Amino acid sequence: IDPPKLAARLAFNCRPAGEFLGLAVNGTRICFAENVFYTFEDTRIREVWSVIDKVAIEAQLRSA
């Protein structure tokens, strides 16, 4: 935390239906992390930046 900014790493273990990030996941279990950065203004989120390792998800789908 460096006000007004906050960074977080979110962990996901899920089975998205259909497409996710343009990939045909169709219910396959995938695990990935999302690095997300928020800027706050007056206790509200003003901006959000997000980074997801799509290459790691593609590798999981190839081995599924």
NUKELUM-722647 format. One record per residue: x, y, z of N, C-alpha, C in turn; residue in three letters. Coordinates in steps of 0.001 Angstrom, whole numbers, plus 500000, padded with zeros to 6 digits. Example, Ala and Ser with C-alpha at 12.3 -4.5 7.8 and 13.67 -1.06 7.14 Angstrom:
<nodes>
513190494310507800512300495500507800513200496700507800ALA 512850497750507080513670498940507140512900500030507870SER 
</nodes>
This chain:
<nodes>
500852498811500000500000500000500000500888501239500000ILE 500613502106499075501257503413499013500159504396498621ASP 499368504851499622498190505653499326498477506740498294PRO 497578506921497343496242506336497220496222505030496424PRO 497367504344496308497425503119495501497516501880496368LYS 496957500790495844496973499501496516497241498429495464LEU 498126497490495766498402496373494862497998495082495553ALA 497465494139494775497042492854495337497322491747494331ALA 497562490555494848497721489367494006496555488449494347ARG 495691488200493372494502487375493568494753485997492965LEU 494439484944493703494622483572493222493274482992492831ALA 493218482391491648491991481792491142492205480309490867PHE 491238479506491227491184478074490928489731477848490523ASN 489489477805489211488103477860488748487909477055487468CYS 486657476950487054486258476273485813485348477205485015ARG 485916478159484304485070479064483531484296478325482441PRO 483068478706482251482253478135481168482549478916479895ALA 482625478211478785482842478881477503484246479428477371GLY 484340480702476950485633481338476719486059482191477907GLU 487375482274478082487974483150479086489232483744478468PHE 489306485047478391490425485747477749490626485289476304LEU 489536484955475647489608484503474264490037483062474093GLY 490154482317475196490558480911475156489339480030475394LEU 489220478949474645488107478008474814488388477128476029ALA 487983477592477192488215476855478442487141475785478622VAL 485892476139478387484757475207478391484698474294479618ASN 484885474872480794484733474105482024485977473397482512GLY 487101473535481810488364472944482275488843473711483497THR 489310472998484526489826473668485719491145474343485392ARG 491248475628485726492483476376485548492833477093486847ILE 494106477277487065494609478018488224495507479127487692CYS 495325480322488196496160481435487751496122482539488798PHE 497084483435488682497130484597489561496870485846488737ALA 496264486802489377496039488108488761496696489149489649GLU 497545489961489061498123491092489778497272492298489432ASN 496728492920490453495796494026490221496234495238491041VAL 496076496399490436496501497651491056495311498603491061PHE 495028499160492220493893500067492391494393501449492782TYR 493712502484492293493923503841492774492610504306493378THR 492685504818494600491500505264495321491416506781495339PHE 490169507251495383489899508671495542488644508797496386GLU 488748509461497518487606509637498431486973508297498789ASP 487762507335499184487363505980499608486741505130498502THR 486799505588497252486256504821496123487373504467495148ARG 487205503342494473488171502945493459488009503860492255ILE 489091504515491857489061505413490709489598504743489451ARG 490654503932489598491251503241488455491677501839488858GLU 491657500931487876492087499548488098492958499123486920VAL 494114498535487221494974497909486218495133496459486611TRP 495143495574485645495181494146485940496118493437484968SER 496863492454485494497757491640484668497496490172484997VAL 497164489378483958496947487938484110497911487225483169ILE 498542486152483650499490485372482849498722484425481931ASP 498329484937480763497537484155479810498331482965479274LYS 499640483103479133500488482012478642500417480815479594VAL 500371481059480891500260479968481868498924479246481728ALA 497869479981481446496551479366481248496565478526479972ILE 497165479052478909497270478298477650498014476981477869GLU 499074476998478662499838475777478940498991474761479685ALA 498171475207480615497282474298481342496266473660480398GLN 495752474443479474494753473920478542495374472897477589LEU 496635473103477200497309472139476318497522470802477019ARG 497779470847478332498059469601479072496798468955479642SER 495644469602479466494386469058480021493847467940479163ALA 
</nodes>
